[in-house]
Structures are given as structure tokens and as C-alpha cells.
Amino acid sequence: SFPGNSNNTFQSTSNWNGNSHTTSPIQTHWHNFYRRTASHFLRLLSPVNILRHHSFLEYMELSLLTCTIVTLLFDYHWYPRYRMLIIERLKYASIIFESCLALPQAIKNYGRGTTEGLSIVMVGGWVIGDFMKLCYFLLGMIGSATGEVHATTGDGVDVSHGEGAGEALDGNNVFALGCLLAMAMDLVVGMQMAWWYPTQEVLQLRERVMRSVRHWKANKDDDAGASLLMTGTEYTKVGMSDPVIR
């Protein structure tokens, strides 16, 4: 006799049986926030996006996220369990990553087939900086081998021989190898700029350098010829026979 009540009874029964699901606004907002956050972090950590599509702000965000994760893992998991072993592993990992800083740029240049927008001064600074670091570590290795480098212990005591000097020598070996790897990466980018994918600016610079070299060689040859003629004249003045020029 009351059809409206029967419909209400049917709807409440269907809700009770789970055939229709209603969510609150808080649950909807939370679900959307979780989905956007997960999508953002997946895009942020994707290797393809890191190499090609990240903006400067996203790179800063990735650096902050990476530093936070590594700090938390180091303070609460790695160091309490592994102590000095994890410090050595982090040292090697940091050297490898720092040495491969130019690798993404080389891959990007290869993928685009051009070095447009890449600064010659910047690449030259990479090479000079890595070369100076290599010289520093090589000098440190020589000093450690001869006992001239003083390794400092945790108590502030200087030791010239023994375990401290040996650790300093081993550390310099690793850093020197890292510098060699970094210089190899820098030279790859430099070869891309100079020979494989040169820009118009680089081609003009190469032409100016070649003209300067040819001009210097021509002047050098002229100076050499003038000196030979002058020598022959001096020999004639003193009554000696003219020199034979072969």
C-alpha cells in the first residue's frame, strides 16, 4: 500500500548487500591525493624522465628526495648494522656517480645528434677541473708512498707511517681512478663538440685556430729561411766559402 516505503527498503537493502558503494568526500580527496602523489613520484624516479624530460625544479626535488632517503637509511639502518663497511661502500658509490656526471650529457648529445646549446667554456672547465684533481691525488699518492703525507687519526694525532699512511694511499688511489674516469667522460663530450656533432660556433672556432696555426707555421718557415740567408752572408764576409744548403 506504500510503494515509496518499499523502494526505500529495497535501496537500503542493496546498500547493505554492497551492490552500490558510496564514499565520503574525505575518502575521495584522500584517494585522489594518493593517486596524484604516486604518479608524480613514479614520473620523478623514472630513468627516461630523468635523462630527457625533467625541469630544473624536478631535478632539485629529486636531489632533495634522494638525500632524505639516503640520510634516513644511513642513520637508522646501514650505519647501526654495518658501521665502517657502509662508509666505504658509500665512498666508492659517490666516486662512481661523481665521475659519471658527464655521461647523461653525452647520451643526450648522441640521442639528439647535436651539441647545440652546450657551452665550450663549461666543458673546458670540466676537463681542467678533473685534471687538477687528478694532479692533486697523484701528488698525494707520491707523498704517501714516501712517508711525507701525515694521516690524522680520530684523536687528532698525526701519524706519518703505518696504518694511517696506508689508508691515505688507498683513498688517493680510488679518487685518482675516479678522476681518470671523469676525464674520459669529459673527453667524450669534448669530442662530440669538436668532431662528431660540431655546431656552427665550434666550426668557426676550429677554422680560426687552423688559420692561426698555418700563419704561425708560415712565419716560422720565413724566420728559418731568413736565418739561413743571414748565416750565408756572414760566412761570405769573413772569407769562408758559401754554405751548401741541402
C-alpha positions as CSV (number, residue, x, y, z in Angstrom):
1,S,0.0,0.0,0.0
2,F,3.0,2.3,0.4
3,P,5.2,1.9,-2.7
4,G,7.6,4.6,-1.7
5,N,8.5,2.8,1.5
6,S,9.1,-0.4,-0.4
7,N,11.6,1.4,-2.7
8,N,13.4,2.8,0.2
9,T,13.5,-0.6,1.8
10,F,15.0,-2.0,-1.5
11,Q,17.6,0.7,-1.7
12,S,18.8,0.3,1.9
13,T,18.9,-3.5,1.3
14,S,21.1,-3.1,-1.8
15,N,23.4,-0.8,0.1
16,W,23.6,-3.3,2.9
17,N,24.5,-6.0,0.5
18,G,27.3,-3.9,-1.1
19,N,25.8,-3.6,-4.6
20,S,26.2,0.2,-4.5
21,H,29.1,1.9,-2.8
22,T,29.1,5.5,-1.5
23,T,32.3,7.2,-0.3
24,S,32.7,10.3,1.8
25,P,34.3,13.5,0.5
26,I,37.3,12.9,2.7
27,Q,37.9,9.4,1.3
28,T,37.6,10.8,-2.3
29,H,40.1,13.6,-1.7
30,W,42.5,11.2,0.0
31,H,42.2,8.7,-2.9
32,N,42.9,11.5,-5.4
33,F,45.8,12.8,-3.4
34,Y,47.4,9.4,-3.1
35,R,46.9,8.7,-6.9
36,R,48.5,12.1,-7.9
37,T,51.4,11.7,-5.4
38,A,52.2,8.1,-6.6
39,S,52.0,9.2,-10.3
40,H,54.3,12.2,-9.5
41,F,56.9,10.1,-7.8
42,L,56.9,7.4,-10.5
43,R,57.5,10.1,-13.1
44,L,60.1,11.7,-10.9
45,L,62.1,8.5,-10.4
46,S,61.7,7.2,-14.0
47,P,65.2,6.9,-15.7
48,V,63.7,8.1,-19.0
49,N,62.3,11.2,-17.5
50,I,65.4,11.9,-15.5
51,L,67.5,11.9,-18.7
52,R,65.1,13.7,-21.0
53,H,62.0,15.5,-19.5
54,H,62.9,16.8,-16.1
55,S,62.8,20.5,-15.4
56,F,65.2,22.2,-13.0
57,L,62.6,22.2,-10.2
58,E,62.1,18.5,-10.7
59,Y,65.8,17.9,-10.5
60,M,66.0,19.8,-7.3
61,E,63.1,17.8,-5.9
62,L,64.8,14.6,-7.0
63,S,68.0,15.6,-5.2
64,L,66.2,16.5,-2.0
65,L,64.3,13.2,-2.1
66,T,67.4,11.2,-2.7
67,C,69.4,12.9,0.1
68,T,66.5,12.4,2.5
69,I,66.2,8.7,1.7
70,V,69.9,8.1,1.9
71,T,70.2,10.0,5.2
72,L,67.4,8.1,6.8
73,L,68.7,4.7,5.6
74,F,72.2,5.6,6.7
75,D,71.3,6.9,10.2
76,Y,68.7,4.2,11.1
77,H,69.6,1.1,9.2
78,W,73.0,1.0,7.4
79,Y,75.4,2.5,10.0
80,P,73.9,0.8,13.1
81,R,74.3,-2.6,11.3
82,Y,77.4,-2.3,9.1
83,R,79.4,0.6,10.6
84,M,82.6,1.4,8.6
85,L,81.8,-1.1,5.8
86,I,78.8,1.0,4.6
87,I,81.0,4.2,4.7
88,E,83.5,2.5,2.4
89,R,80.7,1.5,0.0
90,L,79.2,4.9,0.0
91,K,82.6,6.4,-0.8
92,Y,83.0,4.1,-3.8
93,A,79.4,4.8,-5.0
94,S,79.9,8.6,-4.6
95,I,83.2,8.4,-6.6
96,I,81.5,6.5,-9.4
97,F,78.5,8.8,-9.6
98,E,80.6,11.9,-9.5
99,S,82.8,10.5,-12.2
100,C,79.9,9.9,-14.5
101,L,78.4,13.4,-14.3
102,A,79.1,14.0,-18.0
103,L,77.6,10.7,-19.1
104,P,73.9,11.9,-19.3
105,Q,75.1,14.8,-21.4
106,A,77.0,12.5,-23.7
107,I,73.9,10.3,-24.0
108,K,71.7,13.3,-24.7
109,N,74.0,14.6,-27.4
110,Y,74.1,11.2,-29.1
111,G,70.3,10.9,-29.0
112,R,69.8,14.4,-30.5
113,G,72.7,14.2,-32.9
114,T,73.8,17.7,-31.9
115,T,75.6,19.7,-29.2
116,E,73.6,22.8,-29.7
117,G,73.4,24.9,-26.6
118,L,76.4,23.3,-24.9
119,S,79.0,25.7,-23.7
120,I,82.6,25.3,-24.7
121,V,83.8,27.1,-21.6
122,M,81.8,24.7,-19.4
123,V,83.2,21.6,-21.0
124,G,86.7,23.0,-20.8
125,G,86.1,23.8,-17.1
126,W,85.1,20.1,-16.6
127,V,88.4,18.9,-18.2
128,I,90.6,21.4,-16.4
129,G,88.9,20.8,-13.0
130,D,89.2,17.0,-13.3
131,F,92.8,17.3,-14.4
132,M,93.7,19.4,-11.4
133,K,92.0,17.0,-9.1
134,L,94.0,14.1,-10.7
135,C,97.3,16.0,-10.2
136,Y,96.3,16.6,-6.5
137,F,95.6,13.0,-5.8
138,L,98.7,11.8,-7.7
139,L,100.9,14.1,-5.6
140,G,99.1,12.8,-2.5
141,M,99.9,9.2,-3.6
142,I,103.6,10.1,-4.1
143,G,103.7,11.8,-0.7
144,S,102.0,8.9,1.0
145,A,104.4,6.4,-0.6
146,T,107.5,8.4,0.6
147,G,106.1,9.0,4.1
148,E,105.7,12.7,3.6
149,V,101.9,12.8,4.0
150,H,100.7,12.8,7.5
151,A,97.4,11.0,8.1
152,T,95.3,12.3,11.0
153,T,93.6,9.9,13.3
154,G,90.3,10.4,15.0
155,D,92.0,11.7,18.2
156,G,93.8,14.4,16.3
157,V,97.2,12.7,16.4
158,D,99.3,12.8,13.2
159,V,101.0,9.6,12.1
160,S,103.4,9.5,9.2
161,H,103.8,5.8,8.7
162,G,101.8,2.6,9.3
163,E,98.1,2.2,9.0
164,G,97.2,5.9,8.6
165,A,99.6,6.4,5.7
166,G,98.4,3.2,4.1
167,E,94.7,4.3,4.3
168,A,95.6,7.7,2.8
169,L,97.4,6.0,-0.1
170,D,94.4,3.7,-0.7
171,G,92.0,6.6,-0.6
172,N,94.0,8.6,-3.1
173,N,94.2,5.5,-5.4
174,V,90.4,5.3,-5.6
175,F,90.0,9.1,-6.1
176,A,92.7,9.1,-8.8
177,L,90.9,6.3,-10.7
178,G,87.6,8.3,-10.3
179,C,89.3,11.4,-11.8
180,L,90.6,9.3,-14.8
181,L,87.0,8.0,-15.4
182,A,85.7,11.6,-15.2
183,M,88.3,12.9,-17.6
184,A,87.3,10.1,-20.0
185,M,83.7,11.2,-19.9
186,D,84.6,14.8,-20.3
187,L,86.8,14.0,-23.3
188,V,83.9,12.1,-24.9
189,V,81.7,15.2,-24.6
190,G,84.6,17.3,-25.9
191,M,85.0,15.0,-29.0
192,Q,81.2,15.3,-29.6
193,M,81.5,19.1,-29.6
194,A,84.7,19.3,-31.7
195,W,84.3,16.5,-34.2
196,W,81.2,14.3,-34.1
197,Y,78.4,16.9,-33.7
198,P,80.0,20.4,-34.0
199,T,77.9,23.4,-34.0
200,Q,78.4,26.5,-36.3
201,E,80.2,28.3,-33.5
202,V,82.6,25.4,-33.0
203,L,83.2,25.1,-36.7
204,Q,84.1,28.8,-36.9
205,L,86.4,28.5,-33.8
206,R,88.1,25.5,-35.5
207,E,88.7,27.5,-38.7
208,R,90.2,30.4,-36.7
209,V,92.5,28.0,-34.9
210,M,93.6,26.3,-38.1
211,R,94.3,29.7,-39.7
212,S,96.4,30.8,-36.7
213,V,98.4,27.5,-36.8
214,R,99.0,27.9,-40.6
215,H,100.0,31.5,-40.1
216,W,102.4,30.6,-37.3
217,K,104.0,27.8,-39.4
218,A,104.5,30.2,-42.3
219,N,106.1,32.8,-40.1
220,K,108.3,30.1,-38.6
221,D,109.4,28.9,-42.0
222,D,110.1,32.5,-43.1
223,D,112.2,33.1,-40.0
224,A,114.2,29.9,-40.6
225,G,114.9,30.9,-44.2
226,A,116.0,34.4,-43.2
227,S,118.4,33.0,-40.6
228,L,120.0,30.7,-43.2
229,L,120.5,33.6,-45.6
230,M,122.0,35.7,-42.8
231,T,124.4,32.9,-41.9
232,G,125.5,32.6,-45.6
233,T,126.1,36.3,-45.8
234,E,128.2,36.3,-42.6
235,Y,130.3,33.4,-44.0
236,T,131.0,35.4,-47.2
237,K,132.1,38.4,-45.2
238,V,134.7,36.5,-43.3
239,G,136.1,34.9,-46.5
240,M,134.7,31.5,-46.0
241,S,133.0,29.5,-48.7
242,D,129.3,29.8,-49.1
243,P,127.5,27.1,-47.2
244,V,125.9,24.4,-49.1
245,I,122.2,24.1,-48.3
246,R,120.8,20.6,-48.9
